[in-house]
């Protein structure tokens, strides 16, 4: 099993941030992702995947635009959204899903 599969099949919810290095909204979301990491601590694991370097993962989850965020738990998608959002909205969506 790949490390990625191991992570998304975990009992710990995992937020995957599909991004690219050239994407402006992706760069704008980076500090918000850091805030979420600090706030949620061990309740949610956060994984960033560069779709340019991981095209197989991007294809598997039908990533059409970046940033796209998918929250997994035990291999199931709990929540998915494309595009940026503010910290408070993002936090509410994650907390409502876990």
N, C-alpha and C positions, 0 to 999 in steps of 0.2 A: 504494500500500500504506500502511495506517495505521501510525502509530508503534508501536502495540501489536503489530500483525502483524509488523512489522520486528523487534521485540524478541524475541517468542516463536519466531520462525523463525531466530534467530541461532545460530551455532555455540557461543556462550557460554551455558551453562545459565542459565535465568532462573527465579527463584522469584517467583511472583505471590502476594501476600497480599491476598485478597479480604476486606474488612472494612467496618464502619460506624463512625461516630463515637460512636454511642450504645451500642455493644456492650461490656460489661464484660470478657469474655475477650479481645476484640480489643485493648483498652487494656492488659491484662496481658501480652499477647504483644509489645507494642511494644518494650520494652527487650531482649527475647530476640532479636527481629529485628535490633536494633542490634548486639547481641553477635555474631550470625551474620555481619553485614556486615563487622564488624571482623576476625573470624577468617578468613573465606573470601576477603576482599579481591577481587581480580579474577577469581577462579575461578568465581564465581556472581554474576550481576546480580540485584538485588532490586527488585521493582516492587510498589507498593501501589496497589490499586484499590478505591475507595469504591463499593460496590455500589448505594448510594442514588443516586449521581451517574452511574453507568455501568451502567444496567440492561441494556443490550444485551450487554455483556461477561458480566454475571452470568447472563443467560439462555443465552447461547451455550455456557457451560461448566457449565450446570445447577447453579448455586450455590444450595443450599437452606438453608444455615446459615452463619453467620460465627462465627469466622474459618474460612476455607477456604484451604488452601495448595496450589498446583499448581506443580510443577517442570517446565519445558519445556526442550527442546533441539531445534533444527531443526524446530520445529512439533509435535513429538511430546511427549506427556505421559509423563514419566519416573516421576513419583510424585505422589500426591494424598492429602490428608487434611483432614478437617474437625475443628475443635476445637483447644483449646490443648494444649501439651505443654511439658515442661521443656527447657532449653537443650541438655543432653547428648543427650537422645533426638532432638531436632530435628536437631542436628548430625550424629549417626550416620545418620539417615535420608537426609539430603542427600548426605553423603559416600558412602554405599552406592549412591546413584542416579547419581552423576556419575563 
